[in-house]
Amino acid sequence: MNLKRILLFLLLAALLVTPVSAASDTKTDLRLPIVMYHHLSPKKKLQGDYVLSPDELEADLQYLREHGYESITTKQLIGWSRGEVQLPEKPVMITFDDGYESTIVYAGPLLEKYGFQAVVAVIGSAADLFSEKRDHMLDYSYLAWDAIRDISRGDTFEVQCHTYTMHKLNTRKGCGKIMGEGYTDYRKKLTEDLTRFRDKCAAEDVQLTDTIAFPYGVYSDETISIIKELGFAAAFTCTERVNHLTGDPDELYELRRFNRPHGISSEKFFSKWED
Ligand SMILES: [Zn+2]
């Protein structure tokens, strides 16, 4: 009987103590929704799953502000995972993939108006092409290297890697491994591409974050181990879910994002976030 009482006492004591020690832990759960945009155009015939009207973007930013969201940069997120940075209470991350000229023409002024920051995922080969062509057709133009340099040094945008030549759906899907390809060959191909991207950014004086957006969201454990080896600190996927982070730096290699399609209201789109 006595032993039972002692055990019961110990059990109750443990139950009482546990929540206290958990609460004193500095790293708590972080709810981080991330929205993924691509191209922007006021032309109705161009709008679709990956092309939004500037008005729809503005409605989203207004929604986020009204609902108390504050945007965070990749630098802040990485700093937080290392225990060096405090994040706002209701963080959100805003991302623009592919590096269209429409990102700076339409999104830039709107982000500034609402006090938000965003990260732009740039494709090396597309930037090369539009640095040579020098034509500016907002319907389809990608950012040239000088524009990428400018935004990377401003306050509104960060720049991240979207691979140099691997933004394609051939035998290889994005920067994923081809079926039957050996790890050594895959590692060599991916390392060459990402190193070329970084070298080009350094040559063009682009300030680059240590982050990557996987083209088409294709990746595997092997992709992650290679980018880790190369010193990347975070990677963005296309899995549509809210991130719940504990502060472990390894969690940042599979950040989930919601693609924002044209044709639905901000309320309807953001209701996906309520989980
Ligand atoms: Zn892309």
Residues whose N, C-alpha, C, O or C-beta is under 5 A from the ligand:
A	BS01	ZN	D97 D98 P215 Y216
